[in-house]
Amino acid sequence: MKCIFPLLVFFLYSTPLFAQQEVIVKGRVMASGKPVGGATVRVLQSLVATVTDSAGYFNMAGIQKETVTIQVSVIGFATVKREVILQNAADDLLNIELQPVAADLSEIVVTGTMKEVSRMQSPVPVEVITPKLFQKNPTPSLFEAIGMVNGVKPQLNCNVCNTGDIHINGMEGPYTMILIDGMPIVSALSTVYGLNGIPNSIVERIEVVKGPGSSLYGSEAMGGIINVITKNPLKAPVISADIFATSWREYSADASAKFKMGKATGLLGVNYFNYQHPVDKNEDGFTDLTLQDRISVFNKWNIERKDNRLASLALRHVSENRWGGQMEWNKTWRGSDSIYGESIYTKRWEAIGMYQLPVKERILTQFSYNLHQQDSWYGVTPYLAEQQVLFAQMYWDKQWGSRHNFLLGGSYRYTFYDDNTPATASADGVKNAVARTPLPGIFVQDEWMINEKSTLLAGYRYDYNEHHGNVHSPRIAYKLAPNSRNTVRASFGTGYRVVNLFTEDHAALTGAREVVITEALEPERSYNGNLNYVLKIPMRDAFAGFDITGFYSYFTNKIVGDFDADPGKIIYDNLKGHAISRGVALNADVSFIFPLKILAGVTYMNVYSIEDRLNMPRKNIQLNAPEWSGNFVVTYVLPYRLTLDFTGKWEGPMRLPVVPNDYRPEYSPWFCIANLQLSKKIGNGLELYGGVKNLFNFLPENPIMRPFDPFNKYVNDPVTNPHGYTFDPSYNYAPLQGIRSFLGMRYNLFK
């Protein structure tokens, strides 16, 4: 209810705008001889605005000035401004012609089909998020910001070191493939850090595909894909900067600059985050937020070539030092058993390149390379690891006639992985057996436009894994758009993933529980289906858009840690049964003629596994997968170039890892993390902003089991510990940061 109250204030504040109803201006908006419905028509000198109906007509009243400027805007078309003398427009019909914008980046997507296509024309549903959404609730990393997307959950897996991963529709982090400019640059070892340190100033947009993508992208794309598209240096601001600080003494700086050398245009981005002030608000003796010192440098070059052929190269380096633990910890205690701390040193290098061959056909080559080094201590448990991943692919993008868009390609991924855990131990457990994994593959796809209203996409991928043999990943998708207001998409595909526990599951590293692997782990395999419906409703006083998706995944094998059988162990084995992830997600986008816009989403999901042991099926509800969750963004434009943003995310009860006789509830409560921001544009590209995060000061209770005995030195005392509790920091369902304020500034300079 607290989240709803500010909405009521907005509606009450805006009601007087409807008082004047005399029609002054009438008109119609057209494009290429067809009416344009849902276009916003606004009088720039006042708050008067409306939306065109399905036939393209509009009318407006309450305009007092004799001469005004009418602005017409709609996605996919260039914005039109026209000066109108009211006394001439009162009786005449104002006709406005719009011109389509072929390269409107907000509507061009590549992730669903590996080629540029209009978002509305794509047979695969793709959600597009621009940095403007993230600016409504500024965060120091994309890991936190991506939580503003409905159905996407940044899950913290440890209350001490704050490492986490990205869940899509309840599927754990390893099922989410993270790409940068279409390349799988974020490998398994760095999934928990993959979205940290990407400078926000170099991000053009983020594309999210919920559902399987194995037919194009291979392993790790079972649950969904997050593709970070960086800016084209040719179109980027000359200088861009975003700096803010919080009352918790968190400092974030993000900046980029564009420069040109001959035929090459470069974009340099730098992201720096620093937090060095330990806080223990819940008084459990542990830091509530991990201390961090992180810097990331990104440099991208685009090279001008004949016939506009593509050529680009990008480099990134990330260096981070983070620790969490008992308040008195410092690096002298690293690895000791006196004062508990979890300390992680991370260094990462990345390279991404694209080159279009100088031939008549459109043939593109892409490559990526990353080197990730990690030096970590979880109490007295060390984790020293290095991973290198080389990825290369070449594909032929061919338009056959006017109806077939064909794609044929091959890829090769080589993974080098070494650590000090049993993951790379030899069979006798004496020698270190470095894992070297080649993964060649080929893929083919055809997008067939059956007619103007329907499109069929069919794809197939074949990979060969030296340990598991042949892997086949087909998929099919169909789109039907009977008119501009209704679109239906259906898709079906398969997915697979090769599991490496120690690179993906933080729980296997904390040292709080013993890791038990009962057998050789086989690849995970799944069958997936999605049904998507998009509805656009232009109204007299508003425009509404709805996007609803039903999803279903059936796993024939899934590797899930068993926290229930033994409170001191995590047991991993192949699934003796099956697992299911199913649900429905609804997104709504409503814009009113007065300056109020609402984005809201809700997701219902049911994620569980059925294990058949000794002919006794047992249902296990997935951990950290709430049945109900949602998000909201409310934006109201005030006079004097002020904007008020009210954002938030809410979640229903989710199952948590508890132990026998646990005094903590097995399911979390309903909660809402809400934020409020007021921003002001001063002019010349400068904007100031400030606000409050976690407005309702929600905090989870008892996040750490036995924080006073992190090394389990006194667990065997039957008097003080009759239930045999052990130290465990994995009981997490919400951030431990309470209410806090923030203040910042943004600046963009264009030529």
GUVO-955505 format. One record per residue (C-alpha): residue in one letter; x negated, y, z. Coordinates in steps of 0.5 Angstrom, whole numbers, plus 500, padded with zeros to 3 digits. Each point is the difference from the previous one (the first is absolute). Layout:
N
<site a; <X; Y; Z>>
...
//
This chain:
751
<site m; <500; 500; 500>>
<site k; <494; 505; 501>>
<site c; <498; 499; 493>>
<site i; <507; 502; 498>>
<site f; <501; 506; 504>>
<site p; <495; 505; 495>>
<site l; <504; 498; 494>>
<site l; <506; 502; 503>>
<site v; <497; 507; 502>>
<site f; <497; 500; 492>>
<site f; <507; 499; 498>>
<site l; <503; 505; 504>>
<site y; <495; 505; 498>>
<site s; <502; 500; 493>>
<site t; <507; 500; 500>>
<site p; <501; 507; 499>>
<site l; <497; 499; 493>>
<site f; <506; 497; 497>>
<site a; <505; 506; 502>>
<site q; <499; 504; 493>>
<site q; <504; 496; 495>>
<site e; <501; 505; 494>>
<site v; <497; 497; 494>>
<site i; <495; 505; 496>>
<site v; <496; 495; 496>>
<site k; <502; 494; 496>>
<site g; <495; 496; 496>>
<site r; <498; 494; 497>>
<site v; <493; 496; 500>>
<site m; <498; 496; 494>>
<site a; <494; 496; 497>>
<site s; <499; 497; 493>>
<site g; <508; 501; 499>>
<site k; <502; 496; 507>>
<site p; <502; 503; 506>>
<site v; <496; 500; 506>>
<site g; <503; 498; 507>>
<site g; <497; 501; 507>>
<site a; <496; 506; 498>>
<site t; <499; 506; 505>>
<site v; <502; 507; 498>>
<site r; <498; 505; 505>>
<site v; <500; 508; 500>>
<site l; <493; 502; 502>>
<site q; <502; 506; 503>>
<site s; <505; 497; 505>>
<site l; <502; 493; 503>>
<site v; <505; 499; 495>>
<site a; <499; 493; 497>>
<site t; <504; 494; 497>>
<site v; <499; 494; 496>>
<site t; <503; 498; 493>>
<site d; <505; 495; 499>>
<site s; <500; 493; 496>>
<site a; <502; 505; 494>>
<site g; <494; 505; 501>>
<site y; <505; 505; 502>>
<site f; <499; 505; 506>>
<site n; <503; 506; 503>>
<site m; <498; 505; 506>>
<site a; <503; 505; 504>>
<site g; <498; 505; 506>>
<site i; <494; 504; 496>>
<site q; <500; 507; 501>>
<site k; <494; 503; 496>>
<site e; <502; 502; 493>>
<site t; <493; 497; 497>>
<site v; <498; 493; 502>>
<site t; <495; 495; 498>>
<site i; <503; 493; 499>>
<site q; <496; 494; 501>>
<site v; <501; 493; 498>>
<site s; <496; 494; 502>>
<site v; <501; 492; 500>>
<site i; <495; 495; 500>>
<site g; <497; 498; 493>>
<site f; <501; 507; 497>>
<site a; <496; 506; 500>>
<site t; <503; 506; 505>>
<site v; <504; 505; 496>>
<site k; <501; 507; 503>>
<site r; <505; 505; 496>>
<site e; <501; 507; 502>>
<site v; <508; 501; 500>>
<site i; <504; 507; 500>>
<site l; <506; 498; 504>>
<site q; <505; 504; 497>>
<site n; <499; 497; 493>>
<site a; <500; 493; 503>>
<site a; <506; 500; 504>>
<site d; <504; 498; 494>>
<site d; <495; 497; 496>>
<site l; <498; 493; 500>>
<site l; <492; 500; 502>>
<site n; <497; 494; 496>>
<site i; <493; 498; 502>>
<site e; <496; 495; 496>>
<site l; <494; 496; 504>>
<site q; <494; 497; 497>>
<site p; <498; 493; 502>>
<site v; <493; 500; 504>>
<site a; <496; 494; 497>>
<site a; <495; 500; 505>>
<site d; <504; 501; 507>>
<site l; <495; 497; 504>>
<site s; <505; 499; 506>>
<site e; <504; 496; 495>>
<site i; <495; 496; 497>>
<site v; <498; 493; 503>>
<site v; <495; 495; 499>>
<site t; <500; 495; 505>>
<site g; <506; 496; 498>>
<site t; <497; 498; 493>>
<site m; <493; 502; 500>>
<site k; <502; 506; 495>>
<site e; <502; 507; 500>>
<site v; <508; 500; 500>>
<site s; <506; 504; 502>>
<site r; <502; 498; 507>>
<site m; <507; 500; 498>>
<site q; <498; 495; 494>>
<site s; <496; 496; 504>>
<site p; <503; 493; 500>>
<site v; <497; 499; 507>>
<site p; <502; 505; 506>>
<site v; <494; 504; 502>>
<site e; <501; 505; 505>>
<site v; <496; 507; 499>>
<site i; <497; 504; 506>>
<site t; <497; 506; 499>>
<site p; <495; 504; 505>>
<site k; <506; 505; 501>>
<site l; <504; 495; 504>>
<site f; <494; 498; 505>>
<site q; <499; 508; 501>>
<site k; <506; 500; 503>>
<site n; <497; 496; 506>>
<site p; <492; 501; 499>>
<site t; <496; 494; 502>>
<site p; <492; 499; 500>>
<site s; <501; 494; 496>>
<site l; <504; 496; 494>>
<site f; <501; 495; 505>>
<site e; <505; 504; 505>>
<site a; <503; 504; 494>>
<site i; <502; 494; 496>>
<site g; <505; 498; 506>>
<site m; <505; 505; 497>>
<site v; <502; 495; 495>>
<site n; <506; 496; 502>>
<site g; <498; 493; 500>>
<site v; <493; 501; 501>>
<site k; <497; 500; 507>>
<site p; <493; 501; 502>>
<site q; <499; 495; 506>>
<site l; <495; 501; 505>>
<site n; <497; 493; 502>>
<site c; <496; 502; 506>>
<site n; <502; 505; 506>>
<site v; <492; 501; 501>>
<site c; <497; 501; 493>>
<site n; <506; 502; 497>>
<site t; <498; 496; 493>>
<site g; <506; 499; 496>>
<site d; <503; 498; 493>>
<site i; <506; 501; 496>>
<site h; <506; 496; 500>>
<site i; <505; 501; 494>>
<site n; <507; 497; 502>>
<site g; <498; 496; 506>>
<site m; <494; 497; 496>>
<site e; <493; 500; 504>>
<site g; <495; 504; 497>>
<site p; <496; 495; 496>>
<site y; <506; 499; 496>>
<site t; <499; 508; 498>>
<site m; <495; 501; 494>>
<site i; <497; 507; 501>>
<site l; <498; 503; 493>>
<site i; <496; 507; 498>>
<site d; <502; 502; 493>>
<site g; <502; 493; 499>>
<site m; <494; 496; 502>>
<site p; <500; 496; 506>>
<site i; <494; 504; 504>>
<site v; <503; 498; 507>>
<site s; <498; 493; 501>>
<site a; <502; 495; 506>>
<site l; <495; 502; 505>>
<site s; <502; 508; 499>>
<site t; <507; 499; 500>>
<site v; <501; 503; 507>>
<site y; <496; 506; 498>>
<site g; <501; 500; 492>>
<site l; <505; 506; 501>>
<site n; <496; 504; 505>>
<site g; <495; 505; 497>>
<site i; <503; 501; 493>>
<site p; <500; 508; 500>>
<site n; <507; 502; 499>>
<site s; <498; 506; 496>>
<site i; <498; 495; 494>>
<site v; <507; 496; 500>>
<site e; <504; 501; 494>>
<site r; <506; 496; 502>>
<site i; <501; 493; 504>>
<site e; <504; 494; 496>>
<site v; <503; 495; 504>>
<site v; <502; 493; 497>>
<site k; <504; 496; 505>>
<site g; <500; 493; 498>>
<site p; <495; 495; 497>>
<site g; <495; 503; 495>>
<site s; <496; 493; 499>>
<site s; <501; 500; 493>>
<site l; <496; 506; 498>>
<site y; <496; 501; 506>>
<site g; <498; 493; 503>>
<site s; <499; 498; 507>>
<site e; <502; 504; 506>>
<site a; <506; 504; 496>>
<site m; <505; 495; 503>>
<site g; <504; 505; 504>>
<site g; <499; 507; 497>>
<site i; <495; 505; 497>>
<site i; <498; 506; 502>>
<site n; <496; 504; 494>>
<site v; <497; 507; 502>>
<site i; <499; 504; 494>>
<site t; <495; 505; 500>>
<site k; <500; 507; 497>>
<site n; <498; 501; 493>>
<site p; <494; 505; 501>>
<site l; <503; 504; 493>>
<site k; <506; 501; 504>>
<site a; <498; 501; 507>>
<site p; <499; 507; 504>>
<site v; <494; 503; 500>>
<site i; <500; 500; 507>>
<site s; <504; 496; 505>>
<site a; <500; 500; 508>>
<site d; <504; 498; 505>>
<site i; <498; 500; 508>>
<site f; <504; 499; 506>>
<site a; <499; 498; 507>>
<site t; <504; 498; 506>>
<site s; <501; 501; 507>>
<site w; <496; 493; 501>>
<site r; <494; 503; 497>>
<site e; <501; 496; 494>>
<site y; <496; 504; 494>>
<site s; <501; 499; 493>>
<site a; <497; 503; 494>>
<site d; <502; 498; 492>>
<site a; <497; 504; 495>>
<site s; <499; 499; 492>>
<site a; <496; 504; 495>>
<site k; <500; 500; 492>>
<site f; <494; 501; 496>>
<site k; <498; 499; 492>>
<site m; <494; 498; 497>>
<site g; <500; 500; 493>>
<site k; <506; 495; 497>>
<site a; <500; 497; 508>>
<site t; <505; 503; 505>>
<site g; <499; 498; 507>>
<site l; <504; 500; 506>>
<site l; <497; 499; 507>>
<site g; <504; 499; 506>>
<site v; <498; 499; 507>>
<site n; <504; 498; 506>>
<site y; <497; 501; 507>>
<site f; <504; 498; 507>>
<site n; <497; 500; 507>>
<site y; <503; 498; 507>>
<site q; <496; 500; 506>>
<site h; <504; 501; 506>>
<site p; <502; 494; 503>>
<site v; <508; 500; 503>>
<site d; <503; 495; 505>>
<site k; <507; 503; 500>>
<site n; <503; 493; 502>>
<site e; <495; 499; 506>>
<site d; <498; 493; 498>>
<site g; <492; 502; 500>>
<site f; <500; 499; 492>>
<site t; <500; 506; 495>>
<site d; <506; 501; 497>>
<site l; <497; 502; 493>>
<site t; <494; 497; 497>>
<site l; <494; 505; 500>>
<site q; <498; 501; 493>>
<site d; <495; 504; 496>>
<site r; <501; 499; 492>>
<site i; <498; 503; 494>>
<site s; <502; 498; 493>>
<site v; <497; 503; 493>>
<site f; <503; 499; 493>>
<site n; <498; 502; 494>>
<site k; <503; 499; 493>>
<site w; <498; 502; 493>>
<site n; <505; 500; 494>>
<site i; <496; 500; 493>>
<site e; <503; 503; 494>>
<site r; <499; 496; 494>>
<site k; <503; 500; 493>>
<site d; <507; 498; 499>>
<site n; <501; 501; 507>>
<site r; <498; 493; 502>>
<site l; <499; 499; 507>>
<site a; <493; 500; 504>>
<site s; <500; 501; 508>>
<site l; <495; 498; 505>>
<site a; <502; 501; 508>>
<site l; <495; 499; 506>>
<site r; <502; 500; 507>>
<site h; <496; 499; 507>>
<site v; <504; 499; 507>>
<site s; <496; 500; 506>>
<site e; <504; 499; 507>>
<site n; <498; 499; 507>>
<site r; <506; 498; 504>>
<site w; <501; 497; 507>>
<site g; <505; 499; 505>>
<site g; <500; 497; 507>>
<site q; <499; 502; 508>>
<site m; <500; 507; 501>>
<site e; <493; 500; 503>>
<site w; <497; 496; 494>>
<site n; <494; 503; 495>>
<site k; <496; 497; 495>>
<site t; <495; 497; 506>>
<site w; <505; 495; 502>>
<site r; <501; 498; 492>>
<site g; <501; 492; 501>>
<site s; <499; 500; 507>>
<site d; <505; 496; 505>>
<site s; <500; 506; 505>>
<site i; <504; 505; 497>>
<site y; <505; 498; 494>>
<site g; <500; 504; 494>>
<site e; <501; 498; 492>>
<site s; <495; 504; 496>>
<site i; <500; 499; 492>>
<site y; <495; 503; 496>>
<site t; <502; 500; 492>>
<site k; <496; 502; 494>>
<site r; <504; 499; 493>>
<site w; <498; 502; 493>>
<site e; <504; 500; 494>>
<site a; <500; 501; 493>>
<site i; <506; 500; 495>>
<site g; <499; 501; 492>>
<site m; <504; 500; 494>>
<site y; <498; 500; 493>>
<site q; <505; 500; 493>>
<site l; <496; 496; 495>>
<site p; <499; 504; 493>>
<site v; <504; 496; 496>>
<site k; <507; 501; 496>>
<site e; <503; 496; 505>>
<site r; <502; 502; 507>>
<site i; <495; 495; 504>>
<site l; <498; 503; 507>>
<site t; <494; 497; 505>>
<site q; <500; 501; 507>>
<site f; <496; 498; 506>>
<site s; <499; 501; 507>>
<site y; <495; 499; 506>>
<site n; <500; 500; 507>>
<site l; <495; 499; 506>>
<site h; <503; 499; 507>>
<site q; <495; 500; 506>>
<site q; <503; 499; 507>>
<site d; <497; 500; 506>>
<site s; <505; 498; 506>>
<site w; <500; 498; 507>>
<site y; <507; 498; 503>>
<site g; <498; 500; 508>>
<site v; <494; 495; 499>>
<site t; <502; 497; 494>>
<site p; <496; 502; 494>>
<site y; <503; 501; 493>>
<site l; <494; 501; 495>>
<site a; <503; 500; 492>>
<site e; <498; 502; 493>>
<site q; <505; 499; 494>>
<site q; <498; 502; 493>>
<site v; <506; 500; 495>>
<site l; <498; 501; 492>>
<site f; <506; 500; 496>>
<site a; <501; 501; 492>>
<site q; <505; 500; 495>>
<site m; <502; 501; 493>>
<site y; <507; 501; 497>>
<site w; <503; 501; 493>>
<site d; <506; 505; 501>>
<site k; <504; 499; 493>>
<site q; <506; 503; 498>>
<site w; <504; 495; 495>>
<site g; <505; 504; 496>>
<site s; <505; 504; 504>>
<site r; <502; 495; 505>>
<site h; <494; 496; 502>>
<site n; <495; 502; 505>>
<site f; <495; 495; 501>>
<site l; <494; 499; 505>>
<site l; <494; 494; 499>>
<site g; <494; 500; 505>>
<site g; <495; 497; 504>>
<site s; <497; 501; 507>>
<site y; <494; 497; 504>>
<site r; <500; 501; 507>>
<site y; <493; 498; 504>>
<site t; <500; 501; 508>>
<site f; <494; 499; 504>>
<site y; <502; 499; 508>>
<site d; <496; 499; 506>>
<site d; <501; 501; 507>>
<site n; <498; 497; 507>>
<site t; <507; 496; 501>>
<site p; <502; 493; 498>>
<site a; <502; 502; 494>>
<site t; <493; 500; 497>>
<site a; <498; 494; 504>>
<site s; <497; 494; 496>>
<site a; <504; 493; 501>>
<site d; <495; 498; 506>>
<site g; <501; 507; 503>>
<site v; <492; 501; 500>>
<site k; <499; 504; 494>>
<site n; <503; 506; 497>>
<site a; <504; 499; 494>>
<site v; <501; 507; 496>>
<site a; <506; 499; 496>>
<site r; <500; 502; 493>>
<site t; <506; 500; 496>>
<site p; <501; 501; 493>>
<site l; <508; 501; 497>>
<site p; <501; 500; 493>>
<site g; <506; 502; 497>>
<site i; <504; 501; 494>>
<site f; <507; 504; 499>>
<site v; <505; 501; 495>>
<site q; <507; 505; 500>>
<site d; <505; 502; 495>>
<site e; <505; 506; 502>>
<site w; <506; 499; 495>>
<site m; <504; 506; 499>>
<site i; <507; 496; 498>>
<site n; <503; 506; 498>>
<site e; <501; 507; 503>>
<site k; <503; 497; 507>>
<site s; <496; 494; 501>>
<site t; <493; 498; 501>>
<site l; <497; 493; 501>>
<site l; <493; 499; 503>>
<site a; <497; 493; 500>>
<site g; <493; 499; 503>>
<site y; <495; 494; 502>>
<site r; <493; 500; 503>>
<site y; <496; 494; 501>>
<site d; <494; 500; 505>>
<site y; <495; 495; 501>>
<site n; <497; 499; 508>>
<site e; <495; 495; 501>>
<site h; <502; 497; 506>>
<site h; <508; 500; 498>>
<site g; <500; 499; 493>>
<site n; <505; 503; 495>>
<site v; <505; 505; 502>>
<site h; <506; 503; 496>>
<site s; <503; 506; 501>>
<site p; <506; 501; 496>>
<site r; <505; 506; 500>>
<site i; <506; 503; 497>>
<site a; <504; 506; 501>>
<site y; <506; 504; 496>>
<site k; <503; 507; 500>>
<site l; <507; 502; 498>>
<site a; <502; 507; 500>>
<site p; <507; 501; 497>>
<site n; <499; 508; 501>>
<site s; <496; 505; 503>>
<site r; <503; 499; 507>>
<site n; <500; 492; 501>>
<site t; <494; 496; 500>>
<site v; <499; 492; 502>>
<site r; <493; 497; 500>>
<site a; <499; 492; 502>>
<site s; <494; 497; 500>>
<site f; <497; 493; 502>>
<site g; <493; 497; 501>>
<site t; <495; 496; 504>>
<site g; <494; 502; 504>>
<site y; <494; 497; 503>>
<site r; <495; 502; 505>>
<site v; <493; 497; 503>>
<site v; <500; 501; 507>>
<site n; <494; 502; 504>>
<site l; <502; 501; 507>>
<site f; <494; 504; 503>>
<site t; <500; 505; 494>>
<site e; <507; 501; 501>>
<site d; <503; 498; 507>>
<site h; <497; 505; 505>>
<site a; <503; 495; 506>>
<site a; <495; 495; 498>>
<site l; <495; 505; 502>>
<site t; <502; 503; 506>>
<site g; <497; 495; 505>>
<site a; <506; 500; 504>>
<site r; <502; 493; 497>>
<site e; <497; 494; 498>>
<site v; <501; 499; 492>>
<site v; <502; 493; 498>>
<site i; <500; 498; 493>>
<site t; <503; 493; 500>>
<site e; <499; 498; 492>>
<site a; <497; 503; 494>>
<site l; <504; 506; 498>>
<site e; <504; 499; 493>>
<site p; <502; 506; 496>>
<site e; <506; 503; 501>>
<site r; <506; 500; 495>>
<site s; <506; 503; 499>>
<site y; <506; 501; 496>>
<site n; <503; 507; 500>>
<site g; <506; 504; 497>>
<site n; <503; 507; 500>>
<site l; <506; 504; 498>>
<site n; <500; 507; 500>>
<site y; <506; 505; 498>>
<site v; <499; 508; 499>>
<site l; <506; 505; 500>>
<site k; <499; 507; 499>>
<site i; <507; 504; 502>>
<site p; <500; 508; 498>>
<site m; <505; 504; 503>>
<site r; <502; 507; 500>>
<site d; <497; 502; 507>>
<site a; <494; 494; 500>>
<site f; <496; 495; 497>>
<site a; <500; 493; 503>>
<site g; <495; 494; 498>>
<site f; <501; 493; 503>>
<site d; <495; 494; 499>>
<site i; <501; 494; 503>>
<site t; <496; 493; 499>>
<site g; <501; 493; 502>>
<site f; <494; 496; 501>>
<site y; <499; 493; 501>>
<site s; <493; 496; 501>>
<site y; <500; 492; 501>>
<site f; <493; 498; 503>>
<site t; <498; 492; 499>>
<site n; <494; 502; 504>>
<site k; <498; 505; 504>>
<site i; <495; 501; 505>>
<site v; <502; 503; 507>>
<site g; <497; 500; 506>>
<site d; <504; 496; 506>>
<site f; <499; 505; 506>>
<site d; <506; 496; 504>>
<site a; <497; 493; 501>>
<site d; <494; 502; 504>>
<site p; <500; 506; 504>>
<site g; <492; 500; 499>>
<site k; <500; 498; 493>>
<site i; <501; 502; 493>>
<site i; <502; 494; 496>>
<site y; <499; 500; 492>>
<site d; <502; 495; 495>>
<site n; <504; 499; 494>>
<site l; <508; 501; 500>>
<site k; <503; 493; 501>>
<site g; <507; 503; 497>>
<site h; <501; 506; 497>>
<site a; <501; 508; 502>>
<site i; <505; 505; 497>>
<site s; <500; 508; 500>>
<site r; <506; 503; 498>>
<site g; <504; 506; 500>>
<site v; <503; 506; 497>>
<site a; <497; 508; 500>>
<site l; <504; 506; 499>>
<site n; <497; 507; 498>>
<site a; <504; 506; 499>>
<site d; <498; 507; 497>>
<site v; <505; 506; 501>>
<site s; <499; 507; 498>>
<site f; <505; 505; 501>>
<site i; <501; 507; 497>>
<site f; <498; 503; 506>>
<site p; <493; 499; 502>>
<site l; <500; 493; 503>>
<site k; <498; 494; 498>>
<site i; <500; 493; 504>>
<site l; <496; 494; 498>>
<site a; <502; 494; 504>>
<site g; <499; 492; 500>>
<site v; <502; 494; 504>>
<site t; <498; 493; 499>>
<site y; <502; 493; 503>>
<site m; <496; 494; 500>>
<site n; <500; 493; 502>>
<site v; <493; 497; 500>>
<site y; <499; 493; 503>>
<site s; <497; 493; 499>>
<site i; <503; 494; 501>>
<site e; <494; 494; 503>>
<site d; <502; 493; 500>>
<site r; <496; 496; 505>>
<site l; <502; 493; 502>>
<site n; <506; 501; 496>>
<site m; <502; 506; 505>>
<site p; <501; 506; 496>>
<site r; <498; 507; 503>>
<site k; <502; 507; 498>>
<site n; <495; 505; 502>>
<site i; <501; 507; 499>>
<site q; <495; 504; 497>>
<site l; <496; 505; 505>>
<site n; <500; 507; 499>>
<site a; <506; 500; 494>>
<site p; <506; 504; 503>>
<site e; <506; 498; 497>>
<site w; <502; 507; 499>>
<site s; <496; 506; 499>>
<site g; <500; 507; 496>>
<site n; <498; 507; 499>>
<site f; <502; 507; 498>>
<site v; <498; 506; 498>>
<site v; <504; 507; 500>>
<site t; <497; 506; 497>>
<site y; <504; 507; 501>>
<site v; <497; 506; 496>>
<site l; <501; 506; 505>>
<site p; <499; 508; 498>>
<site y; <493; 503; 499>>
<site r; <497; 494; 497>>
<site l; <501; 495; 506>>
<site t; <501; 493; 500>>
<site l; <503; 495; 505>>
<site d; <498; 493; 500>>
<site f; <503; 495; 505>>
<site t; <497; 493; 498>>
<site g; <500; 493; 504>>
<site k; <500; 493; 500>>
<site w; <505; 495; 504>>
<site e; <499; 493; 501>>
<site g; <505; 495; 504>>
<site p; <497; 494; 504>>
<site m; <495; 496; 498>>
<site r; <497; 493; 502>>
<site l; <493; 501; 504>>
<site p; <495; 495; 502>>
<site v; <501; 498; 507>>
<site v; <498; 495; 505>>
<site p; <504; 495; 504>>
<site n; <503; 503; 506>>
<site d; <498; 507; 497>>
<site y; <503; 506; 504>>
<site r; <500; 504; 494>>
<site p; <506; 499; 495>>
<site e; <499; 496; 494>>
<site y; <504; 505; 496>>
<site s; <498; 508; 499>>
<site p; <506; 505; 501>>
<site w; <503; 504; 495>>
<site f; <496; 507; 499>>
<site c; <499; 506; 496>>
<site i; <493; 504; 499>>
<site a; <502; 506; 497>>
<site n; <496; 506; 498>>
<site l; <502; 508; 499>>
<site q; <496; 505; 495>>
<site l; <501; 507; 499>>
<site s; <495; 502; 494>>
<site k; <500; 507; 496>>
<site k; <497; 502; 493>>
<site i; <496; 506; 501>>
<site g; <498; 501; 492>>
<site n; <494; 499; 496>>
<site g; <500; 492; 502>>
<site l; <500; 501; 507>>
<site e; <505; 496; 505>>
<site l; <500; 500; 507>>
<site y; <503; 495; 504>>
<site g; <501; 497; 507>>
<site g; <505; 496; 504>>
<site v; <501; 494; 505>>
<site k; <499; 492; 499>>
<site n; <504; 495; 504>>
<site l; <505; 505; 502>>
<site f; <504; 496; 505>>
<site n; <493; 497; 503>>
<site f; <501; 493; 499>>
<site l; <495; 495; 503>>
<site p; <500; 493; 500>>
<site e; <499; 496; 507>>
<site n; <495; 495; 502>>
<site p; <496; 500; 494>>
<site i; <494; 496; 503>>
<site m; <501; 494; 504>>
<site r; <495; 500; 506>>
<site p; <496; 506; 498>>
<site f; <497; 500; 507>>
<site d; <496; 493; 498>>
<site p; <498; 501; 493>>
<site f; <495; 495; 500>>
<site n; <505; 495; 504>>
<site k; <495; 499; 506>>
<site y; <506; 499; 505>>
<site v; <505; 496; 496>>
<site n; <500; 494; 504>>
<site d; <502; 503; 507>>
<site p; <506; 497; 501>>
<site v; <502; 505; 505>>
<site t; <499; 506; 496>>
<site n; <502; 497; 493>>
<site p; <505; 494; 501>>
<site h; <502; 500; 493>>
<site g; <493; 500; 497>>
<site y; <500; 506; 496>>
<site t; <494; 502; 496>>
<site f; <498; 507; 497>>
<site d; <504; 501; 493>>
<site p; <500; 507; 497>>
<site s; <505; 497; 494>>
<site y; <507; 502; 503>>
<site n; <501; 506; 495>>
<site y; <506; 503; 497>>
<site a; <499; 508; 500>>
<site p; <494; 505; 501>>
<site l; <497; 501; 507>>
<site q; <500; 508; 498>>
<site g; <506; 504; 503>>
<site i; <502; 507; 498>>
<site r; <495; 504; 498>>
<site s; <499; 507; 496>>
<site f; <497; 501; 493>>
<site l; <497; 506; 496>>
<site g; <497; 501; 494>>
<site m; <499; 503; 493>>
<site r; <500; 498; 493>>
<site y; <497; 504; 494>>
<site n; <500; 499; 492>>
<site l; <497; 504; 495>>
<site f; <502; 499; 493>>
<site k; <497; 503; 494>>
//
